[in-house]
Amino acid sequence: MKILTTVVEARVHRRAHRQVLVPTMGALHKAHAELIRVARQNAVPNGEVAVSVFVNPLQFEPGGDYQRYPRPEKADEEFCQNAGVDLLFLPNVAEMYAEDRSVFVEESSLSKTLEGKSRPGHFRGVCTVVAKLFNILAPDAAVFGEKDFQQLAIVCRMVRDLNFKIDIIAVPTMREEDGLACSSRNRYLNDEERKQAAILHKALQAAANAGKKSTADVVTLARNVINEAPLARIDYVELVDAKTFQPIEMVGPNSVLMLAVFFGKTRLIDNIRLG
Ligand code: PAF
């Protein structure tokens, strides 16, 4: 596995074949292994799988968990090695951002609701860093997980609107045995919070299986299930159109139920398609 830490190295890195990139913030876990597996599948027969690990300060809101975000650098490196990654890009903050930076990439429609509303500036940070990684590594394709469903849609919109010549590959959410969506933030949860966090997927499934049609009924049902967990503090539970991320009144063929819920200081997100 080749490890690159600077933009210059990444630029001179020559490759003859297709490159598929898995952008990450590290603290790699089994959902990342799945993204890497899909990247490999997409890079066959002789393409290259690249992983970037960069905890992007721009996408953390003030008072967010940037400082405490896990950074197990050695473990991440070994993880990539064992997963058969060809190229690991590990820039530091100074490498990625000039102190007097003044250009950002901002999506101005899909990012107005849900995560964008709860975490102002988050998607501007995501779009800016993903655009930079795309320019630095120039992959042919990039892989993103559906747990961050709104992020995935916004990256697709950015690729379309800015004409990046990069295929975006979506990968279904990977879950723990009790249904909790895999996330680097799960490691913040204490034992009791971790146990109760399984309620999130149960709530989404209950809402999906109840056959209710009105948004009010679907959301109430999901909220009631979540509230059975005493440590859960709901940020939002919303039924939206999966293309526009605007609220809708009835379940339709393109609806997605999205939620963000705190357990202690840890904010978890998840979603399920309905209709
Ligand atoms: O989903 C993530 O891990 C991050 O938002 C991403 C896409 C790597 C950008 O920092």
py3Dmol code that shows the C-alpha trace and the ligand (Angstrom):
import py3Dmol

protein = """\
ATOM      1  CA  MET A   1       0.000   0.000   0.000  1.00  0.00           C
ATOM      2  CA  LYS A   2       1.315   3.398  -0.976  1.00  0.00           C
ATOM      3  CA  ILE A   3       0.881   6.197   1.581  1.00  0.00           C
ATOM      4  CA  LEU A   4       0.826   9.816   0.431  1.00  0.00           C
ATOM      5  CA  THR A   5       0.596  12.796   2.758  1.00  0.00           C
ATOM      6  CA  THR A   6       0.997  15.812   0.483  1.00  0.00           C
ATOM      7  CA  VAL A   7      -0.935  17.300  -2.390  1.00  0.00           C
ATOM      8  CA  VAL A   8       2.233  17.380  -4.501  1.00  0.00           C
ATOM      9  CA  GLU A   9       2.804  13.637  -3.997  1.00  0.00           C
ATOM     10  CA  ALA A  10      -0.812  12.930  -4.875  1.00  0.00           C
ATOM     11  CA  ARG A  11      -0.534  14.985  -8.039  1.00  0.00           C
ATOM     12  CA  VAL A  12       2.586  13.218  -9.280  1.00  0.00           C
ATOM     13  CA  HIS A  13       1.240   9.783  -8.372  1.00  0.00           C
ATOM     14  CA  ARG A  14       0.846   8.147 -11.759  1.00  0.00           C
ATOM     15  CA  ARG A  15      -1.636   5.439 -12.516  1.00  0.00           C
ATOM     16  CA  ALA A  16      -2.472   3.671 -15.698  1.00  0.00           C
ATOM     17  CA  HIS A  17      -5.860   2.385 -14.612  1.00  0.00           C
ATOM     18  CA  ARG A  18      -9.166   3.360 -13.075  1.00  0.00           C
ATOM     19  CA  GLN A  19      -9.051   4.775  -9.532  1.00  0.00           C
ATOM     20  CA  VAL A  20     -11.975   4.426  -7.125  1.00  0.00           C
ATOM     21  CA  LEU A  21     -11.825   6.656  -4.061  1.00  0.00           C
ATOM     22  CA  VAL A  22     -13.342   6.072  -0.627  1.00  0.00           C
ATOM     23  CA  PRO A  23     -13.284   9.447   1.169  1.00  0.00           C
ATOM     24  CA  THR A  24     -13.334   9.020   4.982  1.00  0.00           C
ATOM     25  CA  MET A  25     -12.618  10.824   8.215  1.00  0.00           C
ATOM     26  CA  GLY A  26     -10.892   7.738   9.597  1.00  0.00           C
ATOM     27  CA  ALA A  27     -11.799   5.747  12.733  1.00  0.00           C
ATOM     28  CA  LEU A  28     -12.459   3.023  10.203  1.00  0.00           C
ATOM     29  CA  HIS A  29     -14.950   0.251  10.933  1.00  0.00           C
ATOM     30  CA  LYS A  30     -16.865  -2.472   9.123  1.00  0.00           C
ATOM     31  CA  ALA A  31     -18.989  -0.036   7.095  1.00  0.00           C
ATOM     32  CA  HIS A  32     -15.758   1.378   5.659  1.00  0.00           C
ATOM     33  CA  ALA A  33     -14.649  -2.191   4.873  1.00  0.00           C
ATOM     34  CA  GLU A  34     -17.849  -2.532   2.876  1.00  0.00           C
ATOM     35  CA  LEU A  35     -17.192   0.768   1.022  1.00  0.00           C
ATOM     36  CA  ILE A  36     -13.686  -0.489   0.227  1.00  0.00           C
ATOM     37  CA  ARG A  37     -15.083  -3.823  -0.967  1.00  0.00           C
ATOM     38  CA  VAL A  38     -17.508  -2.044  -3.305  1.00  0.00           C
ATOM     39  CA  ALA A  39     -14.696   0.231  -4.480  1.00  0.00           C
ATOM     40  CA  ARG A  40     -12.593  -2.823  -5.318  1.00  0.00           C
ATOM     41  CA  GLN A  41     -15.484  -4.412  -7.197  1.00  0.00           C
ATOM     42  CA  ASN A  42     -15.797  -1.216  -9.190  1.00  0.00           C
ATOM     43  CA  ALA A  43     -12.078  -0.978  -9.861  1.00  0.00           C
ATOM     44  CA  VAL A  44     -11.725  -4.444 -11.385  1.00  0.00           C
ATOM     45  CA  PRO A  45      -9.936  -5.863 -13.265  1.00  0.00           C
ATOM     46  CA  ASN A  46      -6.803  -3.845 -12.539  1.00  0.00           C
ATOM     47  CA  GLY A  47      -7.868  -0.519 -11.106  1.00  0.00           C
ATOM     48  CA  GLU A  48      -6.703   1.130  -7.901  1.00  0.00           C
ATOM     49  CA  VAL A  49      -8.623   1.587  -4.647  1.00  0.00           C
ATOM     50  CA  ALA A  50      -7.722   4.798  -2.838  1.00  0.00           C
ATOM     51  CA  VAL A  51      -8.829   5.786   0.678  1.00  0.00           C
ATOM     52  CA  SER A  52      -8.478   9.290   2.061  1.00  0.00           C
ATOM     53  CA  VAL A  53      -8.427   9.836   5.816  1.00  0.00           C
ATOM     54  CA  PHE A  54      -8.897  13.457   6.806  1.00  0.00           C
ATOM     55  CA  VAL A  55     -10.847  14.842   9.766  1.00  0.00           C
ATOM     56  CA  ASN A  56     -12.158  17.916   8.022  1.00  0.00           C
ATOM     57  CA  PRO A  57     -12.408  20.879  10.419  1.00  0.00           C
ATOM     58  CA  LEU A  58     -14.648  22.775   7.992  1.00  0.00           C
ATOM     59  CA  GLN A  59     -17.584  20.414   8.390  1.00  0.00           C
ATOM     60  CA  PHE A  60     -17.778  20.608  12.180  1.00  0.00           C
ATOM     61  CA  GLU A  61     -19.978  23.345  13.556  1.00  0.00           C
ATOM     62  CA  PRO A  62     -18.605  25.539  16.385  1.00  0.00           C
ATOM     63  CA  GLY A  63     -18.934  23.597  19.625  1.00  0.00           C
ATOM     64  CA  GLY A  64     -19.125  20.349  17.633  1.00  0.00           C
ATOM     65  CA  ASP A  65     -16.980  17.288  18.231  1.00  0.00           C
ATOM     66  CA  TYR A  66     -13.988  18.207  16.012  1.00  0.00           C
ATOM     67  CA  GLN A  67     -11.463  18.104  18.878  1.00  0.00           C
ATOM     68  CA  ARG A  68     -12.702  14.828  20.307  1.00  0.00           C
ATOM     69  CA  TYR A  69     -13.338  13.106  16.951  1.00  0.00           C
ATOM     70  CA  PRO A  70     -11.406   9.791  17.104  1.00  0.00           C
ATOM     71  CA  ARG A  71      -8.091   9.708  15.225  1.00  0.00           C
ATOM     72  CA  PRO A  72      -6.669   6.168  15.571  1.00  0.00           C
ATOM     73  CA  GLU A  73      -4.031   6.746  12.888  1.00  0.00           C
ATOM     74  CA  LYS A  74      -2.002   3.549  13.210  1.00  0.00           C
ATOM     75  CA  ALA A  75      -5.129   1.374  13.419  1.00  0.00           C
ATOM     76  CA  ASP A  76      -6.582   3.078  10.326  1.00  0.00           C
ATOM     77  CA  GLU A  77      -3.386   2.435   8.396  1.00  0.00           C
ATOM     78  CA  GLU A  78      -3.439  -1.258   9.355  1.00  0.00           C
ATOM     79  CA  PHE A  79      -7.132  -1.454   8.546  1.00  0.00           C
ATOM     80  CA  CYS A  80      -6.468  -0.185   5.010  1.00  0.00           C
ATOM     81  CA  GLN A  81      -3.506  -2.490   4.588  1.00  0.00           C
ATOM     82  CA  ASN A  82      -5.612  -5.501   5.622  1.00  0.00           C
ATOM     83  CA  ALA A  83      -8.509  -4.413   3.414  1.00  0.00           C
ATOM     84  CA  GLY A  84      -6.242  -4.455   0.358  1.00  0.00           C
ATOM     85  CA  VAL A  85      -6.258  -0.693  -0.263  1.00  0.00           C
ATOM     86  CA  ASP A  86      -3.700   0.398  -2.882  1.00  0.00           C
ATOM     87  CA  LEU A  87      -3.335   4.058  -1.961  1.00  0.00           C
ATOM     88  CA  LEU A  88      -3.858   5.856   1.346  1.00  0.00           C
ATOM     89  CA  PHE A  89      -4.010   9.653   1.282  1.00  0.00           C
ATOM     90  CA  LEU A  90      -3.360  11.153   4.724  1.00  0.00           C
ATOM     91  CA  PRO A  91      -3.041  14.929   4.469  1.00  0.00           C
ATOM     92  CA  ASN A  92      -2.904  17.170   7.529  1.00  0.00           C
ATOM     93  CA  VAL A  93      -4.947  20.347   7.957  1.00  0.00           C
ATOM     94  CA  ALA A  94      -2.159  22.686   6.784  1.00  0.00           C
ATOM     95  CA  GLU A  95      -1.771  20.584   3.651  1.00  0.00           C
ATOM     96  CA  MET A  96      -5.468  20.854   2.819  1.00  0.00           C
ATOM     97  CA  TYR A  97      -6.242  24.432   3.825  1.00  0.00           C
ATOM     98  CA  ALA A  98      -4.257  27.622   3.342  1.00  0.00           C
ATOM     99  CA  GLU A  99      -4.618  29.924   6.348  1.00  0.00           C
ATOM    100  CA  ASP A 100      -6.071  32.655   4.143  1.00  0.00           C
ATOM    101  CA  ARG A 101      -8.422  30.340   2.220  1.00  0.00           C
ATOM    102  CA  SER A 102     -11.380  32.218   0.813  1.00  0.00           C
ATOM    103  CA  VAL A 103     -13.054  29.895  -1.687  1.00  0.00           C
ATOM    104  CA  PHE A 104     -15.664  27.349  -0.618  1.00  0.00           C
ATOM    105  CA  VAL A 105     -18.105  25.073  -2.412  1.00  0.00           C
ATOM    106  CA  GLU A 106     -21.688  25.542  -1.329  1.00  0.00           C
ATOM    107  CA  GLU A 107     -24.792  23.643  -2.394  1.00  0.00           C
ATOM    108  CA  SER A 108     -27.701  25.976  -1.918  1.00  0.00           C
ATOM    109  CA  SER A 109     -30.893  23.924  -2.090  1.00  0.00           C
ATOM    110  CA  LEU A 110     -30.706  20.353  -0.753  1.00  0.00           C
ATOM    111  CA  SER A 111     -28.602  21.499   2.175  1.00  0.00           C
ATOM    112  CA  LYS A 112     -31.205  23.847   3.609  1.00  0.00           C
ATOM    113  CA  THR A 113     -33.089  21.222   5.629  1.00  0.00           C
ATOM    114  CA  LEU A 114     -32.392  18.429   8.146  1.00  0.00           C
ATOM    115  CA  GLU A 115     -28.604  18.095   8.687  1.00  0.00           C
ATOM    116  CA  GLY A 116     -28.028  21.428   6.961  1.00  0.00           C
ATOM    117  CA  LYS A 117     -30.469  23.163   9.307  1.00  0.00           C
ATOM    118  CA  SER A 118     -29.222  21.460  12.471  1.00  0.00           C
ATOM    119  CA  ARG A 119     -25.556  21.861  11.563  1.00  0.00           C
ATOM    120  CA  PRO A 120     -25.090  25.203   9.785  1.00  0.00           C
ATOM    121  CA  GLY A 121     -22.034  25.209   7.509  1.00  0.00           C
ATOM    122  CA  HIS A 122     -21.699  21.414   7.651  1.00  0.00           C
ATOM    123  CA  PHE A 123     -22.449  20.733   4.001  1.00  0.00           C
ATOM    124  CA  ARG A 124     -20.353  23.676   2.852  1.00  0.00           C
ATOM    125  CA  GLY A 125     -17.459  21.982   4.654  1.00  0.00           C
ATOM    126  CA  VAL A 126     -18.305  18.600   3.134  1.00  0.00           C
ATOM    127  CA  CYS A 127     -18.646  19.941  -0.418  1.00  0.00           C
ATOM    128  CA  THR A 128     -15.443  21.956  -0.130  1.00  0.00           C
ATOM    129  CA  VAL A 129     -13.345  19.045   1.103  1.00  0.00           C
ATOM    130  CA  VAL A 130     -14.867  16.504  -1.297  1.00  0.00           C
ATOM    131  CA  ALA A 131     -14.283  18.857  -4.250  1.00  0.00           C
ATOM    132  CA  LYS A 132     -10.688  19.313  -3.118  1.00  0.00           C
ATOM    133  CA  LEU A 133     -10.141  15.551  -2.768  1.00  0.00           C
ATOM    134  CA  PHE A 134     -11.637  15.061  -6.230  1.00  0.00           C
ATOM    135  CA  ASN A 135      -9.256  17.660  -7.667  1.00  0.00           C
ATOM    136  CA  ILE A 136      -6.213  16.369  -5.811  1.00  0.00           C
ATOM    137  CA  LEU A 137      -6.664  12.639  -6.472  1.00  0.00           C
ATOM    138  CA  ALA A 138      -8.710  12.856  -9.683  1.00  0.00           C
ATOM    139  CA  PRO A 139     -10.493   9.528  -9.148  1.00  0.00           C
ATOM    140  CA  ASP A 140     -12.734   8.002 -11.812  1.00  0.00           C
ATOM    141  CA  ALA A 141     -15.326   7.052  -9.209  1.00  0.00           C
ATOM    142  CA  ALA A 142     -16.003   7.636  -5.522  1.00  0.00           C
ATOM    143  CA  VAL A 143     -17.984   5.601  -3.007  1.00  0.00           C
ATOM    144  CA  PHE A 144     -20.331   7.019  -0.337  1.00  0.00           C
ATOM    145  CA  GLY A 145     -22.597   5.317   2.207  1.00  0.00           C
ATOM    146  CA  GLU A 146     -26.363   5.788   2.314  1.00  0.00           C
ATOM    147  CA  LYS A 147     -26.347   6.365   6.075  1.00  0.00           C
ATOM    148  CA  ASP A 148     -25.378   9.935   5.208  1.00  0.00           C
ATOM    149  CA  PHE A 149     -28.238  10.065   2.751  1.00  0.00           C
ATOM    150  CA  GLN A 150     -28.442  13.844   2.430  1.00  0.00           C
ATOM    151  CA  GLN A 151     -24.650  14.098   2.038  1.00  0.00           C
ATOM    152  CA  LEU A 152     -24.778  11.532  -0.762  1.00  0.00           C
ATOM    153  CA  ALA A 153     -27.466  13.503  -2.625  1.00  0.00           C
ATOM    154  CA  ILE A 154     -25.568  16.766  -2.173  1.00  0.00           C
ATOM    155  CA  VAL A 155     -22.323  15.246  -3.460  1.00  0.00           C
ATOM    156  CA  CYS A 156     -24.214  13.911  -6.505  1.00  0.00           C
ATOM    157  CA  ARG A 157     -25.672  17.380  -7.078  1.00  0.00           C
ATOM    158  CA  MET A 158     -22.216  18.962  -6.791  1.00  0.00           C
ATOM    159  CA  VAL A 159     -20.757  16.460  -9.263  1.00  0.00           C
ATOM    160  CA  ARG A 160     -23.568  17.182 -11.709  1.00  0.00           C
ATOM    161  CA  ASP A 161     -23.566  20.954 -11.343  1.00  0.00           C
ATOM    162  CA  LEU A 162     -19.779  21.387 -11.395  1.00  0.00           C
ATOM    163  CA  ASN A 163     -19.228  18.742 -14.091  1.00  0.00           C
ATOM    164  CA  PHE A 164     -16.818  16.547 -12.185  1.00  0.00           C
ATOM    165  CA  LYS A 165     -16.082  13.553 -14.391  1.00  0.00           C
ATOM    166  CA  ILE A 166     -16.525  11.131 -11.490  1.00  0.00           C
ATOM    167  CA  ASP A 167     -19.091   8.358 -10.972  1.00  0.00           C
ATOM    168  CA  ILE A 168     -20.676   8.377  -7.530  1.00  0.00           C
ATOM    169  CA  ILE A 169     -21.414   4.922  -6.172  1.00  0.00           C
ATOM    170  CA  ALA A 170     -23.943   4.601  -3.325  1.00  0.00           C
ATOM    171  CA  VAL A 171     -23.608   1.782  -0.798  1.00  0.00           C
ATOM    172  CA  PRO A 172     -26.484   0.658   1.481  1.00  0.00           C
ATOM    173  CA  THR A 173     -26.124   1.331   5.190  1.00  0.00           C
ATOM    174  CA  MET A 174     -24.154  -1.269   7.089  1.00  0.00           C
ATOM    175  CA  ARG A 175     -25.618  -2.202  10.470  1.00  0.00           C
ATOM    176  CA  GLU A 176     -24.590  -3.841  13.721  1.00  0.00           C
ATOM    177  CA  GLU A 177     -26.446  -7.006  14.745  1.00  0.00           C
ATOM    178  CA  ASP A 178     -29.080  -5.048  16.659  1.00  0.00           C
ATOM    179  CA  GLY A 179     -29.699  -2.751  13.686  1.00  0.00           C
ATOM    180  CA  LEU A 180     -27.693   0.288  14.786  1.00  0.00           C
ATOM    181  CA  ALA A 181     -26.138   1.932  11.725  1.00  0.00           C
ATOM    182  CA  CYS A 182     -22.332   1.632  11.817  1.00  0.00           C
ATOM    183  CA  SER A 183     -20.729   4.993  12.534  1.00  0.00           C
ATOM    184  CA  SER A 184     -17.390   6.212  13.852  1.00  0.00           C
ATOM    185  CA  ARG A 185     -19.395   8.120  16.469  1.00  0.00           C
ATOM    186  CA  ASN A 186     -20.830   4.898  17.954  1.00  0.00           C
ATOM    187  CA  ARG A 187     -17.581   4.531  19.888  1.00  0.00           C
ATOM    188  CA  TYR A 188     -18.508   7.606  21.969  1.00  0.00           C
ATOM    189  CA  LEU A 189     -21.548   5.792  23.389  1.00  0.00           C
ATOM    190  CA  ASN A 190     -21.329   4.303  26.868  1.00  0.00           C
ATOM    191  CA  ASP A 191     -22.762   0.811  27.392  1.00  0.00           C
ATOM    192  CA  GLU A 192     -26.252   1.971  28.299  1.00  0.00           C
ATOM    193  CA  GLU A 193     -26.419   4.546  25.470  1.00  0.00           C
ATOM    194  CA  ARG A 194     -25.167   1.930  23.017  1.00  0.00           C
ATOM    195  CA  LYS A 195     -27.858  -0.513  24.124  1.00  0.00           C
ATOM    196  CA  GLN A 196     -30.616   2.065  23.799  1.00  0.00           C
ATOM    197  CA  ALA A 197     -29.368   3.394  20.445  1.00  0.00           C
ATOM    198  CA  ALA A 198     -30.679   0.235  18.779  1.00  0.00           C
ATOM    199  CA  ILE A 199     -34.121   1.855  19.115  1.00  0.00           C
ATOM    200  CA  LEU A 200     -33.378   4.076  16.101  1.00  0.00           C
ATOM    201  CA  HIS A 201     -33.510   1.329  13.521  1.00  0.00           C
ATOM    202  CA  LYS A 202     -36.489  -0.247  15.305  1.00  0.00           C
ATOM    203  CA  ALA A 203     -38.333   3.079  15.043  1.00  0.00           C
ATOM    204  CA  LEU A 204     -37.553   3.399  11.324  1.00  0.00           C
ATOM    205  CA  GLN A 205     -38.645  -0.163  10.654  1.00  0.00           C
ATOM    206  CA  ALA A 206     -41.830   0.225  12.704  1.00  0.00           C
ATOM    207  CA  ALA A 207     -42.677   3.361  10.704  1.00  0.00           C
ATOM    208  CA  ALA A 208     -41.941   1.600   7.415  1.00  0.00           C
ATOM    209  CA  ASN A 209     -43.977  -1.479   8.283  1.00  0.00           C
ATOM    210  CA  ALA A 210     -47.036   0.196   9.783  1.00  0.00           C
ATOM    211  CA  GLY A 211     -48.452   1.072   6.373  1.00  0.00           C
ATOM    212  CA  LYS A 212     -49.384   4.585   7.492  1.00  0.00           C
ATOM    213  CA  LYS A 213     -49.693   7.154   4.756  1.00  0.00           C
ATOM    214  CA  SER A 214     -49.843  10.553   6.414  1.00  0.00           C
ATOM    215  CA  THR A 215     -46.572  12.157   7.447  1.00  0.00           C
ATOM    216  CA  ALA A 216     -48.010  13.109  10.827  1.00  0.00           C
ATOM    217  CA  ASP A 217     -48.867   9.456  11.579  1.00  0.00           C
ATOM    218  CA  VAL A 218     -45.506   8.120  10.359  1.00  0.00           C
ATOM    219  CA  VAL A 219     -43.496  10.677  12.296  1.00  0.00           C
ATOM    220  CA  THR A 220     -45.578  10.276  15.468  1.00  0.00           C
ATOM    221  CA  LEU A 221     -45.135   6.534  15.352  1.00  0.00           C
ATOM    222  CA  ALA A 222     -41.359   6.797  14.917  1.00  0.00           C
ATOM    223  CA  ARG A 223     -41.068   9.435  17.655  1.00  0.00           C
ATOM    224  CA  ASN A 224     -43.097   7.305  20.073  1.00  0.00           C
ATOM    225  CA  VAL A 225     -40.841   4.320  19.527  1.00  0.00           C
ATOM    226  CA  ILE A 226     -37.688   6.426  20.003  1.00  0.00           C
ATOM    227  CA  ASN A 227     -39.096   7.933  23.184  1.00  0.00           C
ATOM    228  CA  GLU A 228     -39.277   4.441  24.701  1.00  0.00           C
ATOM    229  CA  ALA A 229     -35.502   4.833  25.136  1.00  0.00           C
ATOM    230  CA  PRO A 230     -35.108   7.134  28.155  1.00  0.00           C
ATOM    231  CA  LEU A 231     -31.668   8.396  27.053  1.00  0.00           C
ATOM    232  CA  ALA A 232     -32.807   9.405  23.550  1.00  0.00           C
ATOM    233  CA  ARG A 233     -33.184  13.126  22.804  1.00  0.00           C
ATOM    234  CA  ILE A 234     -34.665  13.723  19.373  1.00  0.00           C
ATOM    235  CA  ASP A 235     -33.146  16.446  17.181  1.00  0.00           C
ATOM    236  CA  TYR A 236     -35.448  15.737  14.243  1.00  0.00           C
ATOM    237  CA  VAL A 237     -37.611  12.998  12.736  1.00  0.00           C
ATOM    238  CA  GLU A 238     -38.864  14.084   9.321  1.00  0.00           C
ATOM    239  CA  LEU A 239     -40.436  12.555   6.274  1.00  0.00           C
ATOM    240  CA  VAL A 240     -39.074  14.246   3.161  1.00  0.00           C
ATOM    241  CA  ASP A 241     -38.891  13.826  -0.570  1.00  0.00           C
ATOM    242  CA  ALA A 242     -35.686  11.907  -1.301  1.00  0.00           C
ATOM    243  CA  LYS A 243     -34.823  14.149  -4.265  1.00  0.00           C
ATOM    244  CA  THR A 244     -35.519  17.605  -2.811  1.00  0.00           C
ATOM    245  CA  PHE A 245     -35.267  16.964   0.946  1.00  0.00           C
ATOM    246  CA  GLN A 246     -38.362  19.121   1.376  1.00  0.00           C
ATOM    247  CA  PRO A 247     -41.090  17.980   3.801  1.00  0.00           C
ATOM    248  CA  ILE A 248     -44.001  16.097   2.248  1.00  0.00           C
ATOM    249  CA  GLU A 249     -47.507  15.480   3.574  1.00  0.00           C
ATOM    250  CA  MET A 250     -48.012  11.887   2.490  1.00  0.00           C
ATOM    251  CA  VAL A 251     -45.804   8.862   1.950  1.00  0.00           C
ATOM    252  CA  GLY A 252     -45.083   8.610  -1.773  1.00  0.00           C
ATOM    253  CA  PRO A 253     -42.860   6.542  -4.058  1.00  0.00           C
ATOM    254  CA  ASN A 254     -39.874   8.750  -3.325  1.00  0.00           C
ATOM    255  CA  SER A 255     -40.088   9.365   0.419  1.00  0.00           C
ATOM    256  CA  VAL A 256     -37.413   8.936   3.012  1.00  0.00           C
ATOM    257  CA  LEU A 257     -37.797   9.066   6.772  1.00  0.00           C
ATOM    258  CA  MET A 258     -34.758  10.727   8.299  1.00  0.00           C
ATOM    259  CA  LEU A 259     -33.765  11.166  11.904  1.00  0.00           C
ATOM    260  CA  ALA A 260     -31.090  12.627  14.131  1.00  0.00           C
ATOM    261  CA  VAL A 261     -31.120  11.690  17.798  1.00  0.00           C
ATOM    262  CA  PHE A 262     -28.757  12.413  20.671  1.00  0.00           C
ATOM    263  CA  PHE A 263     -27.694   9.822  23.208  1.00  0.00           C
ATOM    264  CA  GLY A 264     -25.782  11.850  25.758  1.00  0.00           C
ATOM    265  CA  LYS A 265     -23.499  14.125  23.733  1.00  0.00           C
ATOM    266  CA  THR A 266     -23.448  11.768  20.771  1.00  0.00           C
ATOM    267  CA  ARG A 267     -25.626  12.640  17.806  1.00  0.00           C
ATOM    268  CA  LEU A 268     -26.594   9.722  15.573  1.00  0.00           C
ATOM    269  CA  ILE A 269     -28.360   9.836  12.205  1.00  0.00           C
ATOM    270  CA  ASP A 270     -30.211   7.180  10.241  1.00  0.00           C
ATOM    271  CA  ASN A 271     -32.861   6.901   7.533  1.00  0.00           C
ATOM    272  CA  ILE A 272     -35.166   4.508   5.724  1.00  0.00           C
ATOM    273  CA  ARG A 273     -36.894   4.689   2.345  1.00  0.00           C
ATOM    274  CA  LEU A 274     -40.701   4.485   2.503  1.00  0.00           C
ATOM    275  CA  GLY A 275     -43.373   4.090  -0.122  1.00  0.00           C
TER     276      GLY A 275
END
"""
ligand_1 = """\
10
PAF
O -18.841 11.018 5.365
C -17.708 11.372 5.742
O -16.946 10.631 6.371
C -17.254 12.790 5.448
O -18.331 13.676 5.485
C -16.480 12.910 4.118
C -17.344 12.557 2.934
C -15.264 12.001 4.161
C -15.988 14.342 3.937
O -15.149 14.739 4.973
"""
view = py3Dmol.view(width=600, height=400)
view.addModel(protein, "pdb")
view.setStyle({"model": 0}, {"cartoon": {"style": "trace"}})
view.addModel(ligand_1, "xyz")
view.setStyle({"model": 1}, {"stick": {}})
view.zoomTo()
view.show()
